[in-house]
Amino acid sequence: MQWYVVASFLTILTSSQGILTTLSQSNGGYKYDYATVPFLAEVFKLIVSSMMLWRECQASTPPKITTDWRSVRLYPIPSVIYLIHNNVQFATLTYVDTSTYQIMGNLKIVTTGILFSGWLSFYWLLEQPQARSKVVEKLLQIPSRFGAMFNMAKLTIDDFRSGFENGPWWRRLFNGYSATTWLVVLNLGSTGLLVSWLMKYADNIVKVYSTSMAMLLTMLVSVYIFNFKPTLQLFLRIIICMMSLHMYFAPPTVLVDLPLTAKASTESVEEVSVDQKTTS
């Protein structure tokens, strides 16, 4: 499957994520326990990923899976972050409309830049050069089972806090579910799989463009479904977000008219990096 097809699907799924979540509400709230939706989405991703991994293992050259503990110890971190993000998403959509939510979602770029630079500095200072080379040589794969485990733990903790007033979470797992709720589960799981595919076979710029187009698509669909009335401020916010995303992720040669010497040096660096990838 070509990357632009996956990017188009990602745009549609990202746009419909907030729309479906809003449609699953009743009187401004949820009849179901929205903490169960991320759990089921992680189970869905686990099943699909396991099937795809099984097919790859049947090939003549099975994929490499990291077993080095220095890499494995990092796997729970994105699982915890996704757990918080997915649950906050449901709570946020009870207070703001879908278009505003899509724009607010781009604030994660700022926090990502700050945390990413700080985490890399801390991580590379702690690791020994020999350990770093071992980690780089191995194939980094993040199993979806950590996401399912942490979401299960969150549901169990919620039960203890409520004193099991409504019974254990596995007995009321599908309470209040409708067809729209199941679409939210499939949407959340499929979005995670498509993002993983894009980050492996394309690059981050493609993902950012998909997110940018999702903001505009969300606004247009909200006008039809929710009788949403866009304002001039909303248009300006969308334009500013799209411009900032493009300026942040675009190559310098696209944004600035560099001198010929600078362009030549940039091209030579790109050629060297391409040659290194080819030889490796």
DOMARNU-757896 format. One line per 2 residues: number of its first residue (from 0); their letters; for each residue x, y, z of C-alpha. Coordinates in Angstrom, 2 decimals. Layout:
BEGIN
NUM	a	X Y Z  ...;
END
This chain:
BEGIN
0	mq	0.00 0.00 0.00  1.40 3.39 -1.01;
2	wy	2.14 5.92 1.72  -0.21 8.56 0.28;
4	vv	-3.13 6.15 0.51  -2.31 5.48 4.16;
6	as	-1.92 9.23 4.74  -5.39 9.82 3.28;
8	fl	-6.86 7.16 5.55  -5.06 8.71 8.52;
10	ti	-6.54 12.11 7.69  -10.03 10.64 7.61;
12	lt	-9.55 8.66 10.82  -8.00 11.58 12.68;
14	ss	-10.84 13.84 11.61  -13.56 11.33 12.46;
16	qg	-12.05 10.53 15.87  -13.45 13.60 17.58;
18	il	-16.64 13.51 15.53  -17.46 9.90 16.44;
20	tt	-16.61 10.50 20.10  -19.00 13.47 20.17;
22	ls	-21.72 11.45 18.45  -21.35 8.71 21.07;
24	qs	-22.26 11.19 23.83  -25.72 11.49 25.34;
26	ng	-26.80 14.78 26.90  -23.21 15.98 27.05;
28	gy	-21.91 12.82 28.73  -21.18 9.16 28.12;
30	ky	-23.49 6.26 28.94  -20.48 3.95 28.84;
32	dy	-17.23 3.96 30.79  -14.97 5.72 28.33;
34	at	-11.89 4.21 30.00  -12.88 0.88 28.42;
36	vp	-12.58 2.30 24.89  -8.76 2.76 24.94;
38	fl	-8.45 -0.71 26.50  -10.43 -2.35 23.71;
40	ae	-8.53 -0.29 21.12  -5.24 -1.60 22.53;
42	vf	-6.58 -5.16 22.45  -7.55 -4.62 18.80;
44	kl	-4.05 -3.33 17.99  -2.53 -6.26 19.87;
46	iv	-4.53 -8.78 17.84  -3.75 -7.15 14.49;
48	ss	-0.06 -6.67 15.35  0.25 -10.27 16.52;
50	mm	-1.25 -11.54 13.28  1.10 -9.41 11.20;
52	lw	4.10 -10.45 13.30  3.13 -14.11 12.93;
54	re	3.03 -13.72 9.14  6.46 -12.08 9.13;
56	cq	7.88 -14.83 11.33  6.77 -17.39 8.75;
58	as	8.96 -15.73 6.13  12.42 -16.97 5.23;
60	tp	14.03 -14.03 7.04  12.06 -13.46 10.24;
62	pk	12.22 -9.97 11.77  14.53 -9.13 14.65;
64	it	12.93 -8.28 17.98  14.79 -6.33 20.61;
66	td	15.51 -8.22 23.82  18.09 -5.84 25.28;
68	wr	16.72 -4.63 28.63  17.97 -1.08 28.02;
70	sv	15.51 -0.86 25.14  12.73 -2.93 26.66;
72	rl	12.63 -0.74 29.77  11.55 2.19 27.55;
74	yp	8.50 0.36 26.13  6.10 1.22 28.99;
76	ip	6.72 4.97 28.63  4.71 5.53 25.40;
78	sv	2.04 3.14 26.70  1.49 5.31 29.77;
80	iy	1.45 8.45 27.64  -1.14 6.98 25.27;
82	li	-3.20 5.89 28.27  -3.32 9.46 29.58;
84	hn	-3.84 10.99 26.14  -6.74 8.74 25.14;
86	nv	-8.61 9.24 28.41  -8.05 13.01 28.38;
88	qf	-9.44 13.08 24.84  -12.85 11.84 25.99;
90	at	-12.96 14.29 28.88  -11.91 17.23 26.70;
92	lt	-14.59 16.59 24.08  -17.29 17.12 26.71;
94	yv	-16.19 20.76 27.01  -15.08 21.85 23.52;
96	dt	-16.28 21.27 19.98  -14.48 18.91 17.61;
98	st	-12.81 21.65 15.55  -11.34 23.33 18.61;
100	yq	-10.18 19.95 19.87  -8.27 19.29 16.63;
102	im	-6.53 22.66 16.91  -5.70 22.15 20.59;
104	gn	-4.25 18.74 19.72  -1.42 20.44 17.84;
106	lk	-0.12 21.88 21.10  1.46 18.48 21.62;
108	iv	4.15 19.54 19.12  5.46 22.16 21.58;
110	tt	5.56 19.75 24.52  6.99 17.03 22.30;
112	gi	9.90 19.25 21.29  10.67 20.21 24.89;
114	lf	10.36 16.71 26.34  12.08 15.03 23.41;
116	sg	15.19 17.19 23.61  15.38 16.83 27.38;
118	wl	14.81 13.06 27.35  17.40 12.44 24.66;
120	sf	20.00 14.45 26.56  19.28 12.56 29.78;
122	yw	19.20 9.15 28.07  22.42 9.52 26.09;
124	ll	24.28 10.85 29.11  23.35 7.79 31.16;
126	eq	24.12 5.17 28.53  27.63 3.88 27.87;
128	pq	28.91 4.07 24.27  28.95 0.26 24.01;
130	ar	25.35 0.02 25.15  24.31 2.75 22.72;
132	sk	25.79 0.86 19.79  23.95 -2.31 20.80;
134	vv	20.65 -0.48 21.02  21.09 1.13 17.63;
136	ek	22.01 -2.13 15.95  18.87 -3.89 17.14;
138	ll	15.44 -3.38 15.66  13.24 -1.37 18.01;
140	qi	9.72 -2.74 18.26  7.17 -1.57 20.82;
142	ps	4.65 -4.37 21.62  0.99 -3.30 21.97;
144	rf	0.59 -5.58 25.00  2.01 -2.84 27.27;
146	ga	-0.86 -0.56 26.25  -3.44 -3.23 27.06;
148	mf	-1.78 -4.00 30.39  -1.70 -0.39 31.57;
150	nm	-5.29 0.26 30.47  -6.36 -2.86 32.37;
152	ak	-4.50 -1.62 35.43  -6.26 1.75 35.15;
154	lt	-9.69 0.09 35.07  -8.79 -2.03 38.11;
156	id	-7.60 1.03 40.06  -10.87 2.81 39.23;
158	df	-12.79 -0.15 40.67  -10.79 -0.02 43.91;
160	rs	-11.41 3.71 44.21  -15.16 3.23 43.83;
162	gf	-15.18 0.24 46.18  -16.46 -2.01 43.38;
164	en	-19.79 -0.21 43.61  -20.73 -1.18 40.06;
166	gp	-18.94 -4.51 40.08  -15.62 -5.42 38.43;
168	ww	-14.85 -3.74 35.14  -14.88 -6.94 33.07;
170	rr	-18.55 -7.54 33.93  -19.62 -4.10 32.73;
172	lf	-17.11 -3.83 29.91  -19.71 -3.31 27.16;
174	ng	-22.39 -1.54 29.22  -23.85 1.40 27.35;
176	ys	-22.04 0.54 24.12  -23.68 1.46 20.85;
178	at	-22.68 1.08 17.20  -21.05 4.52 17.36;
180	tw	-19.02 3.50 20.41  -17.66 0.47 18.55;
182	lv	-16.71 2.76 15.68  -14.76 4.88 18.18;
184	vl	-12.90 1.74 19.32  -12.04 0.73 15.76;
186	nl	-11.08 4.30 14.89  -8.74 4.64 17.86;
188	gs	-7.07 1.30 17.19  -6.73 1.79 13.44;
190	tg	-5.29 5.29 13.89  -2.50 3.92 16.07;
192	ll	-1.66 1.22 13.54  -1.61 3.69 10.64;
194	vs	0.64 6.10 12.53  3.07 3.23 13.20;
196	wl	3.00 2.33 9.50  3.69 5.90 8.41;
198	mk	6.53 6.36 10.89  8.15 3.17 9.59;
200	ya	7.74 3.55 5.83  7.27 7.31 5.33;
202	dn	8.33 10.17 7.61  6.98 12.57 10.19;
204	iv	6.19 15.25 7.58  3.53 13.03 6.02;
206	kv	1.92 12.50 9.42  1.92 16.25 10.10;
208	ys	0.28 17.03 6.78  -2.38 14.43 7.52;
210	ts	-3.05 16.09 10.88  -3.23 19.52 9.24;
212	ma	-5.77 18.40 6.67  -7.76 16.69 9.44;
214	ml	-8.36 20.07 11.09  -9.97 21.45 7.94;
216	lt	-11.95 18.26 7.27  -13.24 18.20 10.85;
218	ml	-14.54 21.72 10.54  -16.33 21.00 7.26;
220	vs	-17.96 17.82 8.57  -18.97 19.53 11.83;
222	vy	-20.83 22.17 9.85  -22.98 19.47 8.26;
224	if	-23.47 17.13 11.25  -23.55 19.47 14.27;
226	nf	-24.75 22.64 12.51  -21.46 24.16 13.55;
228	kp	-20.95 27.80 12.57  -17.27 28.50 11.90;
230	tl	-15.95 31.90 12.82  -13.20 34.04 11.37;
232	ql	-11.08 33.31 14.43  -11.40 29.57 13.77;
234	fl	-10.25 29.98 10.16  -7.29 32.04 11.31;
236	ri	-6.36 29.45 13.95  -6.45 26.65 11.39;
238	ii	-4.35 28.63 8.91  -1.80 29.57 11.59;
240	cm	-1.53 25.95 12.76  -1.06 24.65 9.23;
242	ms	1.57 27.30 8.46  3.45 26.62 11.70;
244	lh	3.43 22.87 11.07  4.78 23.38 7.57;
246	my	7.50 25.79 8.75  8.58 23.46 11.55;
248	fa	8.88 20.26 9.54  9.79 21.56 6.06;
250	pp	13.43 21.41 4.94  15.35 24.72 5.26;
252	tv	15.85 24.93 1.49  12.07 25.19 1.04;
254	lv	11.63 28.04 3.51  14.76 30.13 2.89;
256	dl	16.50 31.03 -0.35  19.97 29.84 0.67;
258	pl	23.12 30.96 -1.19  24.51 28.61 -3.79;
260	ta	27.38 27.51 -1.52  25.00 26.68 1.30;
262	ka	22.73 24.75 -1.05  25.69 22.81 -2.41;
264	st	26.88 21.90 1.08  23.36 20.85 2.07;
266	es	23.04 18.65 -1.00  26.45 17.08 -0.33;
268	ve	25.42 16.24 3.23  22.21 14.65 1.95;
270	ev	24.17 12.63 -0.62  26.55 11.37 2.07;
272	sv	23.66 10.33 4.32  21.98 8.52 1.42;
274	dq	25.21 6.70 0.59  25.62 5.64 4.20;
276	kt	22.09 4.26 4.29  22.70 2.40 1.03;
278	ts	25.95 0.83 2.24  24.43 -0.11 5.61;
END
